[in-house]
Amino acid sequence: EQKRKLLRLRYYQLTSDGTVLSINRALADVFGTGQAYVLDGLDMTMTYCFTVSLSGGFYTILRDFDILPRPAGVDINIVYADLLSFGFGDYYLPFDQGNFVGAL
């Protein structure tokens, strides 16, 4: 499945016009809607955000080889954005259930 994703990314790299909209459409087609998206840094950089877990080898290929669709001359950053956060909200990881609760 990872090889299929890499081949599809390479196809989109060859056929994409490099706009943020077309890259986001390509990422939604390859990874699924809401699983990956790109942000334009407006300073000749683009940040690829992944909300799905990537294996170590797949992440290494994305980082080391020029496989992601992008305009020519634009630097890319890859960010893995985990949806679970640490804090006080309803859907956050438990903040008040640590080892030191009631230690005093």
C-alpha positions as CSV (number, residue, x, y, z in Angstrom):
1,E,0.0,0.0,0.0
2,Q,2.9,2.4,0.7
3,K,4.3,1.7,-2.7
4,R,1.0,2.6,-4.3
5,K,0.9,5.8,-2.3
6,L,4.4,6.7,-3.4
7,L,3.6,6.0,-7.0
8,R,0.5,8.2,-6.8
9,L,2.5,11.0,-5.2
10,R,5.1,10.8,-7.9
11,Y,2.3,11.0,-10.5
12,Y,0.8,14.1,-8.9
13,Q,4.3,15.6,-8.7
14,L,4.7,15.2,-12.4
15,T,1.2,16.4,-13.4
16,S,0.4,19.0,-10.7
17,D,0.6,22.8,-11.4
18,G,2.0,23.4,-7.9
19,T,-0.9,25.4,-6.4
20,V,-2.0,24.8,-2.9
21,L,-5.4,23.8,-4.0
22,S,-4.2,21.2,-6.5
23,I,-1.7,19.8,-3.9
24,N,-4.4,19.5,-1.3
25,R,-6.6,17.7,-3.7
26,A,-3.8,15.3,-4.5
27,L,-3.1,14.7,-0.8
28,A,-6.8,14.1,-0.1
29,D,-6.8,11.6,-3.0
30,V,-3.7,9.7,-1.8
31,F,-4.2,9.8,2.0
32,G,-7.9,10.5,2.4
33,T,-9.8,13.7,3.2
34,G,-8.5,15.5,6.2
35,Q,-5.5,13.1,6.6
36,A,-2.9,15.3,5.0
37,Y,-2.8,18.9,3.8
38,V,-0.3,21.5,2.8
39,L,0.1,25.1,4.1
40,D,1.9,27.9,2.2
41,G,4.4,29.7,4.3
42,L,4.4,32.7,1.8
43,D,8.2,32.7,2.0
44,M,9.1,30.1,-0.6
45,T,8.3,27.3,1.9
46,M,5.4,24.8,2.2
47,T,4.5,22.8,5.2
48,Y,3.0,19.3,4.8
49,C,0.9,18.3,7.8
50,F,-0.1,14.7,8.3
51,T,-2.8,13.7,10.8
52,V,-2.3,10.0,10.1
53,S,0.6,7.9,11.5
54,L,3.4,7.4,9.1
55,S,5.8,4.5,9.4
56,G,9.5,5.4,9.9
57,G,10.5,4.2,6.5
58,F,7.7,6.0,4.7
59,Y,8.5,9.2,6.6
60,T,12.2,8.9,5.6
61,I,11.3,8.4,2.0
62,L,9.1,11.5,2.0
63,R,11.8,13.5,3.8
64,D,14.8,12.4,1.8
65,F,13.5,12.0,-1.7
66,D,11.7,14.6,-3.7
67,I,8.4,12.7,-4.0
68,L,5.8,15.3,-2.7
69,P,4.2,17.5,-5.2
70,R,5.5,21.1,-5.0
71,P,6.4,24.1,-7.1
72,A,10.0,24.3,-8.3
73,G,12.3,26.1,-6.0
74,V,10.1,25.8,-2.9
75,D,11.4,24.3,0.3
76,I,9.2,21.8,2.2
77,N,8.8,20.9,5.8
78,I,7.0,17.8,7.0
79,V,5.0,17.9,10.2
80,Y,3.2,15.1,11.9
81,A,0.2,16.7,13.8
82,D,-1.2,14.3,16.4
83,L,-4.8,15.1,17.2
84,L,-4.6,14.1,20.8
85,S,-3.2,16.9,22.9
86,F,-2.3,17.4,26.6
87,G,-4.5,19.8,28.5
88,F,-7.8,20.4,30.2
89,G,-10.3,20.0,27.4
90,D,-12.9,17.2,27.0
91,Y,-10.9,15.4,24.2
92,Y,-7.4,15.9,25.6
93,L,-5.1,13.5,27.2
94,P,-5.5,13.4,31.1
95,F,-3.7,16.3,32.6
96,D,-4.7,15.7,36.3
97,Q,-4.0,12.0,36.5
98,G,-0.3,12.0,36.9
99,N,2.0,10.4,39.4
100,F,1.9,13.3,41.8
101,V,-1.8,13.7,42.4
102,G,-2.4,13.7,46.1
103,A,1.3,13.5,46.9
104,L,1.1,16.3,49.5
